[in-house]
Amino acid sequence: MEAIHIHNIVEKDGEIFVKGLPCKHGQHVEMIVLIENSDAHSLTARRLRQSGLVGLWKDRKDIEDSVSYARQLREKAQRRRE
């Protein structure tokens, strides 16, 4: 089964219009609709500061350089995916 990812914005409540699919007349298809969480896109700088994430490591004695530590964590996570 081939998967096609289409990102679109709903223009009319309850309706989705999809055009240009590589489908033939009579071909059976299965559609799965994933609705994005609108809160995930509305994180403002104020809400981020209030979330407790900013400064999370400030009192840790085992982390001397938080920028370097974060870089090491990202590199380690990327190697796990390989």
C-alpha positions as a LaTeX table, in Angstrom:
\begin{tabular}{lrrr}
\hline
Residue & $x$ (\AA) & $y$ (\AA) & $z$ (\AA) \\
\hline
Met1 & 0.00 & 0.00 & 0.00 \\
Glu2 & 1.36 & 3.41 & $-0.97$ \\
Ala3 & 1.09 & 6.31 & 1.49 \\
Ile4 & 0.75 & 9.91 & 0.35 \\
His5 & 1.15 & 12.76 & 2.82 \\
Ile6 & $-0.90$ & 15.87 & 2.09 \\
His7 & $-0.90$ & 18.88 & 4.39 \\
Asn8 & $-3.88$ & 21.18 & 3.92 \\
Ile9 & $-6.12$ & 23.66 & 5.73 \\
Val10 & $-9.85$ & 23.05 & 6.11 \\
Glu11 & $-11.67$ & 25.86 & 4.32 \\
Lys12 & $-15.26$ & 24.81 & 5.10 \\
Asp13 & $-16.36$ & 23.08 & 8.31 \\
Gly14 & $-16.65$ & 19.34 & 7.87 \\
Glu15 & $-15.20$ & 19.23 & 4.35 \\
Ile16 & $-11.82$ & 18.29 & 2.92 \\
Phe17 & $-11.08$ & 18.61 & $-0.79$ \\
Val18 & $-8.23$ & 16.50 & $-2.16$ \\
Lys19 & $-7.15$ & 16.81 & $-5.79$ \\
Gly20 & $-4.33$ & 15.45 & $-7.92$ \\
Leu21 & $-4.06$ & 11.98 & $-6.39$ \\
Pro22 & $-2.47$ & 9.20 & $-8.46$ \\
Cys23 & $-5.70$ & 7.15 & $-8.33$ \\
Lys24 & $-7.72$ & 5.58 & $-11.13$ \\
His25 & $-11.50$ & 5.41 & $-11.46$ \\
Gly26 & $-12.82$ & 2.42 & $-9.50$ \\
Gln27 & $-9.63$ & 1.95 & $-7.50$ \\
His28 & $-10.20$ & 1.29 & $-3.79$ \\
Val29 & $-8.52$ & 3.72 & $-1.38$ \\
Glu30 & $-8.39$ & 4.10 & 2.38 \\
Met31 & $-8.15$ & 7.56 & 3.93 \\
Ile32 & $-6.90$ & 8.38 & 7.39 \\
Val33 & $-7.36$ & 11.97 & 8.55 \\
Leu34 & $-5.07$ & 13.25 & 11.30 \\
Ile35 & $-6.16$ & 16.53 & 12.87 \\
Glu36 & $-3.31$ & 18.69 & 14.15 \\
Asn37 & $-3.46$ & 19.97 & 17.69 \\
Ser38 & $-3.99$ & 23.72 & 17.35 \\
Asp39 & $-2.36$ & 24.37 & 20.75 \\
Ala40 & 0.95 & 23.00 & 19.49 \\
His41 & 1.25 & 25.86 & 16.99 \\
Ser42 & 0.25 & 28.63 & 19.41 \\
Leu43 & 3.15 & 28.44 & 21.85 \\
Thr44 & 4.16 & 32.05 & 22.37 \\
Ala45 & 7.41 & 33.25 & 23.91 \\
Arg46 & 5.51 & 34.20 & 27.06 \\
Arg47 & 3.94 & 30.73 & 27.35 \\
Leu48 & 7.33 & 29.11 & 26.75 \\
Arg49 & 8.92 & 31.19 & 29.53 \\
Gln50 & 6.04 & 30.32 & 31.88 \\
Ser51 & 6.23 & 26.61 & 31.03 \\
Gly52 & 9.26 & 25.99 & 33.22 \\
Leu53 & 11.37 & 24.68 & 30.33 \\
Val54 & 13.48 & 27.82 & 30.07 \\
Gly55 & 16.16 & 27.63 & 32.75 \\
Leu56 & 15.37 & 24.02 & 33.56 \\
Trp57 & 19.06 & 23.15 & 33.97 \\
Lys58 & 20.22 & 26.37 & 35.66 \\
Asp59 & 20.74 & 24.84 & 39.12 \\
Arg60 & 22.33 & 21.57 & 37.97 \\
Lys61 & 25.87 & 21.24 & 39.29 \\
Asp62 & 26.75 & 18.37 & 36.93 \\
Ile63 & 26.25 & 20.50 & 33.79 \\
Glu64 & 28.91 & 23.17 & 33.39 \\
Asp65 & 27.97 & 24.27 & 29.85 \\
Ser66 & 24.27 & 23.76 & 29.05 \\
Val67 & 24.71 & 24.62 & 25.35 \\
Ser68 & 27.41 & 21.97 & 24.95 \\
Tyr69 & 25.37 & 19.48 & 26.98 \\
Ala70 & 22.27 & 20.02 & 24.80 \\
Arg71 & 24.38 & 19.57 & 21.66 \\
Gln72 & 25.73 & 16.27 & 22.99 \\
Leu73 & 22.19 & 15.05 & 23.75 \\
Arg74 & 21.02 & 15.92 & 20.21 \\
Glu75 & 24.01 & 14.15 & 18.64 \\
Lys76 & 23.43 & 11.07 & 20.80 \\
Ala77 & 19.72 & 10.98 & 19.83 \\
Gln78 & 20.58 & 11.29 & 16.12 \\
Arg79 & 23.01 & 8.37 & 16.31 \\
Arg80 & 20.28 & 6.15 & 17.82 \\
Arg81 & 18.16 & 6.54 & 14.67 \\
Glu82 & 20.89 & 5.25 & 12.34 \\
\hline
\end{tabular}
